[in-house]
Amino acid sequence: EHTLVRDMTTEHGSPSVWHLWPLLLGNLLEWYDFCVFGYLTPQISANFFQGSDSGAWFGFAVAFLARPVGGLLVGVLADRLGRRITTVATLSGMLLATVGQGCLPSYVCCGDTAGAVGLVLLVLLRVIQGFCVGGELVSLVTFLVESAPARSKALGTALYPASGAAAFLLASLVVALCARALTEEQMLVWGWRLPFFFALPPAFLALWGRSRLLESREFQDLQRRHTQPKEKSAGPGSRIHDLAAESLKILLIWGATAGWNGAFFFLVWCSSFLTRSGLEQDIALLASCLAQGAVLLGAI
């Protein structure tokens, strides 16, 4: 059991950074699933929002409302149940929501009644995606930091944004290839579903790998400390002081990364804007690929 992890250890018995591949592959797929919707907004708007661009971008944005909720709830569960089980759960939920979007009835293919049902389900699945992405972030980054060997913790942590950047590049490339290979009508009627389904095979591989990972030693130590008799806790004043100090650090980190994160989604919007302005969708997406590739180089 868990031979996959034990085989990828150093001579001193500590895991090498390569044993983290199920986490990184799953993270790439989660962000691919999250952002591929944005690259398909011309088709999404026609199929579910009766041609409304603002409606399609509302469907894209609604997932962001669920991200902090997912981060809070999954973060608590990750501390109680373990990082491995929560990363498996978030990837499973993301996969379900992504494939579900590819199977939805729409106004174009199924008429008004089925299209209205598909619209409601689409928004619900986007909320699930946002919840899972938020939960993935907190549990996966913690897992990466705890599991990477001491000499490679910075590298292991840096691979998180690098895999996320690669996901945006991959999503734009996949949609560009679909738009290039299919006619505009084919892309509108059924071709937009393909990028959602393409995530299935690698997602199963990532789930298989994650299910065989061991919990980090730091988490195991934390669990043991919780079973020991607890000392008298500090007063509420001390807790508030500690919370305020940590909140300031979180705000500083958030401010430092806001521009970086905004760049990803700005490029997603740009490809849709260029398409609406008359540029062929595959050309607009290839331009997005070049820009996302530059961002990926920056992440590396």
Secondary structure, DSSP 8 states (H G I E B T S, - for coil): --HHHHHTB-TTS-B-GGGGHHHHHHHHHHHHHHHHHHHTHHHHHHHHSTT-HHHHHHHHHHHHHHHHHHHHHHHHHHHHH-HHHHHHHHHHHHHHHHHHHHT---HHHHHHHHHHHHHHHHHHHHHHHHHHHHHHHHHHHHHHHHHS-GGGHHHHHHHHHHHHHHHHHHHHHHHHHHHHHS-HHHHHHTGGGHHHHTTHHHHHHHHHHHHT----HHHHHHHHHHHS-------HHHHHHHHHHHHHHHHHHHHHHHHHHHHHHHHHHHHHHHHHTT--HHHHHHHHHHHHHHHHHHH-
